Amino acid sequence: MVKHIVAFTFLEGVDKEAGVKLVAGLLEPLAGQIPGLLNAQVRPCFQGGMDFCLYSELESREALAVYADHPLHIAAKDQFFHMIDTRVAGDYEI
């Protein structure tokens, strides 16, 4: 299993609460729709200087690669990436 964790900051002027709700509504439903994506959660950060995090679980490294390029994931990103300033990702296997 692969854990995929991404922390984001919004551009200045973006309503953070509304932004997190938007991103959660776009990414969380992808679990079960994209092969190998088992879980996806988007939550606001309360420390560390980032605005929100995506935590997701995937079956394998191969599933992570499928997720990254999947049309549903790309379509979701297209709806919010214009609001993002910073993105930091980390992946690990268990």
N, C-alpha and C positions, 0 to 999 in steps of 0.2 A: 504494500500500500504506500502511496505517496501523499504527503501533506504539502499543499501548495498554499502559501501565505503571502498576501500582497498588502502592503500598507500604502495609502494614498494621502496626498493633500490636494485640496481644491484650490483653484485659482482664487485670487482675492476678489471679493464681491459675490461669490457663490453662496447661497443660503445652504449652510452645512446640513441642517436637519432635513430639508427637502431633498438635498443631493443624495444623502445616505438612503433615504426612502426610495428614491428613483433607482439608484444602483442596486439596492436589495431586490426591488421588484423586477429588475432585469436579469440579474445573475442567479438568484436563489432558485427560480423555477427551472433552470437549466439542468439541475440534478435530476437524473432519470430520463432526460431528453437527449443528452449527449452520451454516447457509449463510454462507460468507464468512469463517469463523474458520479460519485456516490453521494456527496454532500457539498453544499455551498452555503455559507453564512456570511452576511455583510453586517457589520456592526460599527458604531462610532467608537473612536478611541478616546480614552479619558486621560492618557498621559503619553509621553514620548514624542510629542510634536507632530504627530500625524492625525489626520481628520477621521479616517475610517480604515478598516481592514476587511479583506476578503480571506476567509479561511475555507479551504476546500479539501476534500479527500477524493483521491482517484485510485483506481485499481492498480495502476502501474505507471512506470515512466512512459510507456507507449501510449497509455490512456491520456497522460498529460499532454503529449504531443498532438494527439487527436483533438483534445479539448482546445488547445491553443489555436488551431487552424480551422476549427469547426465553424461552418457558416452561421449557426445560431449564436455562438460566442462572439464572432466578428460583428454580427448585426447588433448584439447587445452593447458591445464596446462602442460602436459607432454612435450610439445614443447618449453616451456620457463622457467619452474621452476628451471632448472639447472643453470640459469643465475641470480637467485634471492638471495640476501643476507638477507634482512629484509622484513617482511610483517606485517602490522598492519591493522586490520579490525575493522569497526564499523557498526552496523546495527541499524536502528530505524524505527518505524512505524508512519505513518501519517494517 
